[in-house]
Amino acid sequence: MRLSEAKTDYYRRKAREEGYKSRAAYKLLEAVKKYRLIKQGDRVVDMGAAPGGWLQVASEAVGQHGRVVGVDLSEIRLNLDNVQTLMMDIYDKTTLEKVRVLLDRPADVLLSDLSPKISGAWDLDHYKQIDLVLRSFELADDILRKGGNCMMKLFDGERFLEARKEAERRYATVVVMKPKASRGESSEMYLVCLGKRT
Ligand SMILES: C[S@@+](CC[C@H](N)C(=O)[O-])C[C@H]1O[C@@H](n2cnc3c(N)ncnc32)[C@H](O)[C@@H]1O
């Protein structure tokens, strides 16, 4: 077994043992610990949330006085008091209205682990994935409070700088993060964006 496969296997097993829906949970946990991305009582919106590993981590991080709303094309089966989910497309114009109904105030944090269906044609997958990132920034413009934070998955490639520029225009601090739980050879990375400017 290659080292990167062993690592993926390790996090998959750990997720099963610790009751997380996906090994992706450890990527968010790392960002929460390192950057204090989410705080107790926060309102969090998670775009591309199925099967729900990030929702579980966010639920713990916001605690009983916080709220988390997850959006995905797929159904999410999760029963947590402070989490609600919507089966919707993030390109649907009514998605934000529906999210707003579930939140009692602007969000403090927006998460996006969105990934298109992988075709294997790398350039095309990268192109579509960056479109999802740019859409997530637009949604964050509308739903996130001033000073709020976000974390976005990115597939590395020629549009990486375009996405990072959008992040830097909007947030005071932008950090590129390669979580330990990401596969070594994977081109995925995350932008952790702190302090929305307006
Ligand atoms: C890598 S998974 C997310 C894993 C999740 N963070 C977790 O911890 O379980 C990416 C998700 O993005 C969703 N997705 C892709 N395009 C979408 C769209 N246009 N609207 C909503 N969800 C979308 C997919 O359905 C998929 O479930």
The ligand as an SDF file (V2000), in Angstrom:
LIG
                    3D

 27 29  0  0  0  0  0  0  0  0999 V2000
  -16.7820   16.2180   -1.0060 C   0  0  0  0  0  0  0  0  0  0  0  0
  -18.5260   16.2590   -0.8410 S   0  0  0  0  0  0  0  0  0  0  0  0
  -18.7350   17.1150    0.6900 C   0  0  0  0  0  0  0  0  0  0  0  0
  -18.3420   16.3070    1.9200 C   0  0  0  0  0  0  0  0  0  0  0  0
  -18.7960   16.9710    3.2110 C   0  0  0  0  0  0  0  0  0  0  0  0
  -18.0230   18.1770    3.4870 N   0  0  0  0  0  0  0  0  0  0  0  0
  -18.6740   16.0590    4.4030 C   0  0  0  0  0  0  0  0  0  0  0  0
  -17.9310   16.3840    5.3410 O   0  0  0  0  0  0  0  0  0  0  0  0
  -19.3630   15.0470    4.4500 O   0  0  0  0  0  0  0  0  0  0  0  0
  -19.0100   17.4400   -2.0460 C   0  0  0  0  0  0  0  0  0  0  0  0
  -20.5000   17.6500   -2.1660 C   0  0  0  0  0  0  0  0  0  0  0  0
  -20.7730   18.7620   -3.0370 O   0  0  0  0  0  0  0  0  0  0  0  0
  -22.1050   18.5560   -3.5190 C   0  0  0  0  0  0  0  0  0  0  0  0
  -22.4190   19.4570   -4.6460 N   0  0  0  0  0  0  0  0  0  0  0  0
  -21.7920   19.5420   -5.8420 C   0  0  0  0  0  0  0  0  0  0  0  0
  -22.3920   20.4700   -6.6370 N   0  0  0  0  0  0  0  0  0  0  0  0
  -23.4180   20.9960   -5.9180 C   0  0  0  0  0  0  0  0  0  0  0  0
  -24.4110   22.0010   -6.1860 C   0  0  0  0  0  0  0  0  0  0  0  0
  -24.4490   22.6420   -7.3570 N   0  0  0  0  0  0  0  0  0  0  0  0
  -25.2960   22.3000   -5.2030 N   0  0  0  0  0  0  0  0  0  0  0  0
  -25.2600   21.6450   -4.0120 C   0  0  0  0  0  0  0  0  0  0  0  0
  -24.3540   20.6810   -3.7090 N   0  0  0  0  0  0  0  0  0  0  0  0
  -23.4400   20.3480   -4.6410 C   0  0  0  0  0  0  0  0  0  0  0  0
  -22.0920   17.0760   -3.9060 C   0  0  0  0  0  0  0  0  0  0  0  0
  -23.4110   16.5800   -4.0120 O   0  0  0  0  0  0  0  0  0  0  0  0
  -21.2710   16.4580   -2.7610 C   0  0  0  0  0  0  0  0  0  0  0  0
  -22.0920   15.8800   -1.7740 O   0  0  0  0  0  0  0  0  0  0  0  0
  1  2  1  0
  2  3  1  0
  2 10  1  0
  3  4  1  0
  4  5  1  0
  5  6  1  0
  5  7  1  0
  7  8  2  0
  7  9  1  0
 10 11  1  0
 11 12  1  0
 11 26  1  0
 12 13  1  0
 13 14  1  0
 13 24  1  0
 14 15  1  0
 14 23  1  0
 15 16  2  0
 16 17  1  0
 17 18  1  0
 17 23  2  0
 18 19  1  0
 18 20  2  0
 20 21  1  0
 21 22  2  0
 22 23  1  0
 24 25  1  0
 24 26  1  0
 26 27  1  0
M  CHG  2   2   1   9  -1
M  END
$$$$
